[in-house]
Amino acid sequence: LSDWVDAADYTVYPLVYESPLFGDREQVTDPHDGVASPFGWHDTDGDVSADFTDTRGNNCIAQHDHDGDDSNTSRPSGGAGLHFDFAIDLADEPSTYTDAAVVNLFYWSNILHDIFSRQGFDEAAGNFQTLNYSGAPGDGDALQADAQDGGSVNNASMASPPDGESPRLTMHEWTHTSPRRDSSLDNSIVIHEFGHGISNRLCGGRTNSDAL
């Protein structure tokens, strides 16, 4: 067998950990599903090499949005080796570990894409992808995932228009503690919001997000 996908690793709160309360971060290598994301998480053209070295790819474009203006301002880079390892100290404010938060959000957005693709939320059903490798209609809609969004606090949201238009996952900071807590590190919130995107696309069909 030949592996044509560039290796990538991410230091994150991995699958099975709900949040930092339940385990420490771990480095995971090549966590993409070979069927749902056959060219890895940093491809957008179906070629054998990664198209981006930051937190962009076919399924998700993740960045911080401190200004709350959806401007997609900054993304952490893993370099040519796609090595995404950034420090976190939860005793500090979230602004000190923005890159690590964006990487965690990118990882979980992609993990959920791959898991639910296997369960039926695939290209034909209207999932979120820049390129539909099968040729199914409705591509051009990778998930826009915003960490540490400054537009609000103590909340998170998922806006999911019809297939072919990018949904936006917005993760805010929570202010009930000092320092603040970052919802991008609470994987249960990411899962919850991603679920809204799935239900909006599936309940009325991929082009009828108004069904709910």
C-alpha positions in Angstrom: 0.0 0.0 0.0 1.1 3.6 -0.7 0.2 6.5 1.6 0.0 9.7 -0.5 -1.3 11.9 2.3 1.1 14.3 4.1 1.5 13.4 7.8 0.0 15.8 10.2 -0.1 15.9 14.0 -2.2 17.9 16.4 -1.9 18.5 20.2 -5.5 18.6 21.4 -8.0 17.2 23.8 -8.7 14.2 21.7 -11.7 12.1 20.9 -13.3 10.6 24.1 -12.2 13.6 26.2 -15.1 16.0 26.8 -13.0 18.9 28.1 -9.8 19.6 30.1 -11.6 18.4 33.2 -11.4 14.8 31.9 -7.9 14.5 30.6 -4.8 16.1 29.3 -4.0 17.1 25.8 -2.3 14.5 23.6 -0.5 14.5 20.3 -2.6 12.7 17.6 -1.0 11.8 14.2 -3.0 11.5 11.0 -6.4 11.3 12.7 -8.3 11.8 9.4 -10.6 9.0 8.1 -9.3 7.6 4.8 -12.8 7.4 3.3 -14.4 10.6 4.5 -11.2 12.7 4.1 -9.1 10.7 1.6 -6.5 13.4 1.1 -6.2 14.5 4.7 -7.6 17.6 6.4 -5.4 20.2 4.6 -6.4 19.4 1.0 -8.9 21.2 -1.1 -8.2 20.0 -4.6 -8.0 16.2 -4.4 -4.3 16.1 -5.1 -1.7 14.2 -3.1 -0.1 17.0 -1.2 -1.5 19.4 1.4 -2.7 22.8 0.0 -2.4 24.6 3.3 0.0 24.5 6.3 -2.4 26.3 8.6 -5.9 25.4 10.0 -7.6 25.3 6.6 -8.7 22.4 4.5 -11.6 20.7 2.7 -13.9 20.3 5.7 -13.1 23.2 7.9 -11.4 26.6 8.0 -10.6 27.5 11.7 -9.4 30.8 13.0 -9.8 33.1 16.0 -12.3 36.0 15.7 -11.4 38.2 18.7 -13.1 41.2 17.0 -16.3 39.3 16.4 -16.5 40.5 12.8 -16.3 37.1 10.9 -13.2 38.5 9.2 -11.1 35.2 9.4 -8.1 37.1 10.6 -5.5 34.7 11.9 -4.8 31.0 11.8 -1.9 29.0 13.4 0.6 27.4 11.1 2.0 23.9 11.5 4.7 24.6 9.0 5.7 22.3 6.2 5.6 19.3 8.5 2.0 20.1 9.6 3.0 20.0 13.2 0.4 21.8 15.3 1.7 21.9 18.9 1.0 25.1 20.9 1.2 25.8 24.6 -1.8 26.1 26.9 -1.9 27.3 30.5 -5.4 27.3 31.8 -4.4 29.5 34.7 -4.1 32.3 32.1 -6.7 34.1 30.0 -7.7 32.4 26.7 -6.0 35.1 24.7 -2.7 33.6 25.8 -3.4 30.3 24.1 -5.3 31.3 21.0 -3.4 29.1 18.6 -3.9 26.0 20.7 -7.7 26.7 20.9 -8.0 27.1 17.2 -6.1 23.8 16.6 -8.5 22.0 19.0 -11.5 23.5 17.2 -10.0 22.5 13.8 -9.4 19.0 15.0 -12.9 18.5 16.5 -14.6 20.0 13.5 -12.8 17.6 11.2 -13.3 14.6 13.5 -17.0 15.3 13.5 -17.1 15.7 9.8 -15.4 12.3 9.3 -17.6 10.4 11.9 -20.9 11.7 10.7 -19.9 11.2 7.0 -19.6 7.5 7.9 -23.1 7.7 9.5 -24.8 9.2 6.4 -24.1 12.9 6.6 -21.9 12.6 3.5 -21.4 14.6 0.3 -24.7 13.5 -1.2 -26.5 14.4 2.0 -25.1 18.0 1.9 -22.2 17.9 4.3 -19.6 20.7 4.7 -16.8 20.6 2.1 -14.9 22.9 -0.2 -14.7 20.1 -2.8 -17.0 17.1 -3.1 -14.6 14.4 -4.2 -17.5 12.3 -5.5 -18.8 15.1 -7.8 -22.0 15.5 -5.8 -23.5 19.0 -6.1 -23.3 21.6 -3.3 -19.7 21.9 -2.5 -17.9 25.2 -1.9 -19.1 25.2 1.8 -16.4 24.2 4.2 -17.3 25.0 7.8 -16.0 28.3 9.0 -15.1 27.8 12.7 -14.3 30.8 14.9 -12.6 30.3 18.2 -12.6 33.0 21.0 -15.2 35.0 19.1 -15.5 38.5 20.7 -19.0 39.1 19.5 -20.6 37.8 22.6 -19.9 35.8 25.8 -21.3 32.7 27.6 -22.7 31.2 24.4 -21.9 29.3 21.1 -23.8 29.1 17.9 -24.0 27.4 14.5 -25.4 29.1 11.4 -26.0 26.6 8.6 -27.5 27.9 5.3 -28.4 25.5 2.4 -25.8 23.2 0.8 -23.3 25.2 -1.1 -23.1 28.0 1.4 -20.6 27.8 4.2 -21.9 27.3 7.8 -20.3 29.2 10.6 -19.5 27.7 14.0 -19.0 30.5 16.6 -17.4 29.7 19.9 -17.4 32.4 22.6 -15.6 32.7 26.0 -17.3 32.1 29.3 -17.0 34.7 32.0 -18.3 33.0 35.1 -14.8 32.2 36.3 -11.5 34.0 36.5 -9.7 33.4 34.2 -12.3 33.0 31.5 -13.0 29.6 30.0 -12.7 29.0 26.3 -15.6 27.0 24.8 -13.3 25.9 21.9 -11.8 23.5 24.5 -15.1 22.2 25.6 -15.7 19.4 23.0 -19.2 18.8 24.2 -20.2 22.3 23.1 -18.5 21.9 19.7 -20.4 18.6 19.2 -23.7 20.2 20.2 -23.3 23.1 17.8 -22.1 20.8 15.0 -25.3 18.8 15.5 -27.4 21.8 14.7 -25.6 22.0 11.3 -26.4 18.4 10.7 -30.1 18.6 11.6 -30.6 21.8 9.5 -29.2 20.0 6.4 -30.9 16.7 6.9 -34.4 17.4 8.2 -35.6 19.3 5.2 -33.0 18.1 2.7 -29.7 19.7 1.9 -31.1 22.8 0.1 -33.9 23.5 2.7 -32.3 24.8 5.8 -35.5 26.6 6.7 -37.3 23.3 7.5 -36.6 23.7 11.2 
